[in-house]
Amino acid sequence: MNALTALLEAVSALEAETPGLLEQCTDPEGRDAAELFGIVQGARKALQDVERTLETAAYDAMTGDDVQAGDLWVERYRSTDRKAWQHDEWQRDVRAKVLQVHGLKGAQGVLTADGEVAPMSVLHEVLRAVEGAHGSAAPKTTALRALGLDARDYCESSPGAKHVRVQRRVETETTEDVA
């Protein structure tokens, strides 16, 4: 664990020394500040590689999906890779759900600024135009879920990357009411 202790000490020292390092940067074009930034950025990227290696090792070593270790809560999970989205289908279903949520499902038309009643097909065309400007990017699965739609119905899904989430549990103190 000497390397971890040294890493933590080095990060703490860098945090403390950053104002002084920046004061030493005098290049009017900022090259020296950019060089410092590049060094730290390179170190961060190297740490990300180490982090990914440790995350995979922790995932593979865990025998269950949830583990308590002292004041830590450790959870392992896999993300989901999604591809081959059926954009026309999910967009159609989202339009229908949004109209339903706003009480417009089954409406015969919408009132225009001129006071005319335009058929609902006009509103559908407006929504399609907005979707067209957005492009065919994948939808937010959380937003689909909020509408009661399942992303798996609109794409090919497969297990994604292995992840481990480590959270420090916070003890909550309870106070008793004094009578």
Secondary structure, DSSP 8 states (H G I E B T S, - for coil): -HHHHHHHHHHHHHHHHHHHHHHT---TT-HHHHHHHHHHHHHHHHHHHHHHHHHHHHHHH-SSSEEEETTEEEEEEEEEEEES--HHHHHHHHHHHHHHHTT-TT--EEE-TTS-EEEHHHHHHHHHHHHHHH-S----HHHHHHTT--GGGSSEEEEEEEEEEEEE-----------
